[in-house]
């Protein structure tokens, strides 16, 4: 309960960031993943080491949230363009028939 009390909703996004680190691993991503694993271990050994865990969880949650936003914005972007294209065609046809009748 102290983990959730101190870290709040970041606990839910940190595993997403942790899995993102292993999709296309670089040295920086692997360093952040190792930092998270070690800080979780030491924070579970002694509760006062949550101060070591908090920055690692913030980094991982930021990476996870960024990857989720990027993924969903790519999937939404295509549907929004098609939607505006169809709406634009509808208003063009409405305008065309209205003034030509």
N, C-alpha and C positions, 0 to 999 in steps of 0.2 A: 504494500500500500504506500510506502514511502517513495518508491520509484514513481508511481503514478501521481502522487501528490506533488513531487518536485518537477517531473517532466511533462505532465499533462498529455496533450494530444500528440506530442512528438513521438511518444512510444509507438503509435500506430504507423507513422511515416518512416521511422528509422529502419525497419526491416525492408521496406521498399527500396530505400537508398542503399542498403546493404546488398540486396540482390542486383541493383543497378551497377554496383561496383564490379561485378563479375561478368557483365554482358560484353563489354569491350574494355578489358582491364588495361590500365596504364599504371605507372609507378605511383602516381598521386592517388588514384582510386584504391589501389592495394594498400597504400600507407594508411588511408582513412579507414579502410575495413579492419586492418590489424589494430589500429588505434581504438576502434569501437570494441572489438573483441577483448582486448586487454583491459580496457576501462570497465566493461561490463563485469569481467571476472573480478577485478579488484574492488569494484563497488559492491559486488555480492559478498565479498569477504568481510568488508568493513563499510558500514553505512555512511560514514563521514566522507568516504571517497566518492560519493555522488557528485562532489565538486569536480572530480576528474571526469566523470561520466557525462556531465551536462554538455560540455562543448562537443564531445564526440557525437552525442545524440543529435545536437543541433545541426552539425555538419551533415550527418546521414539523413536526417529528416529534410533538410534543405535540398539535398541531392535527389531524394525520393519524390518530394513534391515538385521539383523542377522537371523531373522525368515524366511524372504523371501529367503535368500541365502541357508539356511538349507533345506527349502522345495524344491527349484528347483534343488539343488544338489542331493537330494535323487531321484528325478524323472529322472534326467539325468544319474545318475550313473548306473542304470539298463539298459538303452538303450545303453550306451557306452560299457558295458561289453558284451552285445549281439552282438554289431557291431564288436568289436575286435575279438570275437569268430568266427563270420562268415568270417571275412577277413582272420583270421589265417587258418581256414579250407580251404578257397579258395587257398591260397598260398601253403599250404601243398599238396593239390590235384594237383595243377599246377606243383609243384616240383616233385611229385611222378610220374605223367604221362610223364614229360619231360625226366627224367632220366631212366625210364623203357621202353621207346618206342624204 
